[in-house]
Every structure is written in structure tokens, then in C-alpha cells.
Amino acid sequence: MNIEKINLEEKFSLFSDQWSPKIIGQLNGQDVKLAKVEGEFVWHDHANEDELFYVVKGSLRLQFRDKYITLNQGEMCVVPRGVEHKPVAKEETWLMLFEPSSIKHTGEVRDEKTVDKYQRI
């Protein structure tokens, strides 16, 4: 059994690309991912999966069709399956995401930011 601690600062130092989540761990059919984001993402939903956003550093605005939520460092939000959302970060923000391994990055929406295969770091 290979049990190791994971240092988030160290993992974040391994990449600089935006909106491209990296897998750092897995549990119970879920991926734990890190992402650096800045600017606007695309409107999308995940028909069959919930998605957890945790802000490690910075601030993230989760836009929904009828409201928005701003998450600051140390705050999180679970977006339920089927809820259309659009993440926005005015400055570089570091996120930890918990998502089922089967999730599509941008749901059924195809965009230049869509990632089809996640890198493991």
C-alpha cells in the first residue's frame, strides 16, 4: 500500500496553464484535481455529476442563470448535477475540485478550453 502526503503548494508549482485541471488523487470513484484559473470559463452543466469547488488561493465567482456566489480563500461550494454554471476569476485563482472520474470537463459543451484527458501530477 502506497500512502503518501500531498503538498498542495508543491503540486501547484508544477504547472502554470489555466483552466486545465490536474489529478492529484482519487477516492471512491472521485478525482481530486487542482486547477489554476483566470478569466471566464464557459457556461456548462454536468447532467449526472455533482462538482465541488474549493478555493485554495484567490477568489472565484460561480455564475448561475439566476444568481451568483463568490467564493474566497478557504470557501467551497457544491454545484449539483444539472445546474448550469460559469466560473469566473478576475485574478489567478487556485482551485481544488472533487469530481467523479467520469465527468466531462465542460459537460456536453465543446470549447477551446475543453480538456478531454486529465494529466496526473
SULSUL-V112254 format. One record per residue. N is the residue number from 1. BURIAL is b if it has 16 or more other C-alpha atoms within 10 Angstrom, else e. D_CENTER is the distance of its C-alpha to the mean C-alpha in Angstrom with 2 decimals. Layout:
n->N burial->BURIAL d_center->D_CENTER
n->N burial->BURIAL d_center->D_CENTER
This chain:
n->1 burial->e d_center->27.88
n->2 burial->e d_center->25.54
n->3 burial->e d_center->23.93
n->4 burial->e d_center->22.48
n->5 burial->e d_center->20.78
n->6 burial->e d_center->17.58
n->7 burial->e d_center->17.69
n->8 burial->e d_center->14.36
n->9 burial->e d_center->16.32
n->10 burial->e d_center->17.81
n->11 burial->e d_center->14.69
n->12 burial->b d_center->13.24
n->13 burial->e d_center->16.78
n->14 burial->e d_center->16.60
n->15 burial->e d_center->14.66
n->16 burial->e d_center->14.69
n->17 burial->e d_center->13.22
n->18 burial->e d_center->10.82
n->19 burial->b d_center->7.93
n->20 burial->b d_center->8.48
n->21 burial->b d_center->6.25
n->22 burial->b d_center->9.11
n->23 burial->b d_center->10.28
n->24 burial->b d_center->12.19
n->25 burial->e d_center->13.55
n->26 burial->e d_center->14.32
n->27 burial->e d_center->16.09
n->28 burial->e d_center->17.75
n->29 burial->e d_center->16.12
n->30 burial->e d_center->12.54
n->31 burial->b d_center->10.33
n->32 burial->b d_center->9.01
n->33 burial->b d_center->6.63
n->34 burial->b d_center->6.67
n->35 burial->b d_center->5.91
n->36 burial->b d_center->8.59
n->37 burial->b d_center->8.72
n->38 burial->b d_center->12.07
n->39 burial->e d_center->13.82
n->40 burial->e d_center->13.04
n->41 burial->b d_center->10.78
n->42 burial->b d_center->12.67
n->43 burial->e d_center->13.76
n->44 burial->b d_center->12.75
n->45 burial->b d_center->12.73
n->46 burial->b d_center->12.55
n->47 burial->e d_center->16.21
n->48 burial->e d_center->16.19
n->49 burial->b d_center->12.94
n->50 burial->b d_center->11.53
n->51 burial->b d_center->7.85
n->52 burial->b d_center->7.40
n->53 burial->b d_center->5.77
n->54 burial->b d_center->8.02
n->55 burial->b d_center->9.32
n->56 burial->b d_center->11.14
n->57 burial->b d_center->12.92
n->58 burial->b d_center->13.58
n->59 burial->b d_center->12.97
n->60 burial->b d_center->10.62
n->61 burial->b d_center->12.46
n->62 burial->b d_center->11.25
n->63 burial->b d_center->14.12
n->64 burial->b d_center->15.74
n->65 burial->e d_center->19.06
n->66 burial->e d_center->21.14
n->67 burial->e d_center->19.47
n->68 burial->e d_center->16.63
n->69 burial->e d_center->15.16
n->70 burial->e d_center->14.67
n->71 burial->b d_center->12.76
n->72 burial->b d_center->14.36
n->73 burial->e d_center->14.22
n->74 burial->e d_center->14.49
n->75 burial->e d_center->13.40
n->76 burial->b d_center->10.97
n->77 burial->e d_center->10.93
n->78 burial->e d_center->10.91
n->79 burial->b d_center->10.92
n->80 burial->e d_center->13.76
n->81 burial->e d_center->14.31
n->82 burial->e d_center->16.06
n->83 burial->e d_center->15.03
n->84 burial->b d_center->14.51
n->85 burial->b d_center->12.06
n->86 burial->b d_center->11.31
n->87 burial->b d_center->9.04
n->88 burial->b d_center->11.52
n->89 burial->b d_center->12.08
n->90 burial->e d_center->15.78
n->91 burial->e d_center->15.54
n->92 burial->e d_center->13.28
n->93 burial->b d_center->10.63
n->94 burial->b d_center->9.03
n->95 burial->b d_center->5.91
n->96 burial->b d_center->6.00
n->97 burial->b d_center->4.25
n->98 burial->b d_center->7.38
n->99 burial->b d_center->8.11
n->100 burial->b d_center->11.57
n->101 burial->b d_center->12.51
n->102 burial->e d_center->13.97
n->103 burial->b d_center->11.06
n->104 burial->b d_center->11.42
n->105 burial->b d_center->8.66
n->106 burial->b d_center->10.53
n->107 burial->b d_center->12.67
n->108 burial->e d_center->16.27
n->109 burial->e d_center->15.85
n->110 burial->e d_center->16.64
n->111 burial->e d_center->15.91
n->112 burial->e d_center->16.40
n->113 burial->e d_center->12.66
n->114 burial->b d_center->12.29
n->115 burial->e d_center->11.66
n->116 burial->e d_center->14.04
n->117 burial->e d_center->14.10
n->118 burial->e d_center->11.60
n->119 burial->e d_center->13.41
n->120 burial->e d_center->14.15
n->121 burial->e d_center->15.04
